[in-house]
Amino acid sequence: MTFILLTSDSVDGYTFCISTDGNGCKLSVRPEYRRNGTQTYDGWFPRYYSKPQYAKAALTRFLGESVNWSPRTGLS
């Protein structure tokens, strides 16, 4: 089970999630597979970080724009 910390607003039909993973966190994209994979983000997700703020900063640099995040308190 994965505990979701944050989810983003939809960006071009994709939602980004930051979840717990061991001692750090994982940045992933949903839907994970669109037809033959997430064409736009192939090879980039999932990414692993030691802190959620590092994941948020990396995604902002990658997209070239800031993303709105919403806290989540649930399992995925």
N, C-alpha and C positions, 0 to 999 in steps of 0.2 A: 504494500500500500504506500501511496505517496501523499504527503500532506502539502496541499497547494498554499503557498504564501500569498502570491499576487497574481492577478491576471490583467492583461491589457485590454483596452478598447480594441475593437476590430480594426485592423489595418489592411485594406485591400482584401477583405475576406478571411484574413488570418488572425488568430488570437495567440498572443505570446503568454507563456506561463513561467513563473519562477516557483519551484518546488524544493522541498528538502531532499537532500541526497547525502547520506553519510554525515560527515562533519561540515559539509558546505551546502551548496544549492545548485540546481540544474535549471538552465534556461532552455525552454523547448517551444515548439510552435504547434498549433492545432488548426486545422486538421493535419495530422502527421502525414497522411498519404492522400494526395488528391490525384486521382487517376493513376499515374505512374510516379508518384512521389511529389513532394512539394518542390516543383520545378524551380521556383524563384530562390529557394533557400537550400537546395541540395548541397550537402557537404558542410553546411554551416551549423546545423542544429542536430542533436542537442549539444550545448556547451556547459561546462562545469566551472563554478566559481566558489571562492571561499566565503564571500558575503553577497547578500542580495543587491546591495548598492553597486557592486562591481558588475553584476549582470545587467542591471538597468543602464549603467553608463556604457557598457559595450554595445548594447542594442541601440542606444541613441547614436553612437558613433557609426554603427553599421548602416542604420536607416537614414542618417543625416537629418533626423528630426526627432523631437521628443515624443514620448508615448505616455498616455494617461494610464495610470495603474490603479486598480481597485483591490483592496485587501480581501482575502478569502479565508474562511475557516472551515475547511472541509477536506474530506478525503477524495482521491480521484481513483 
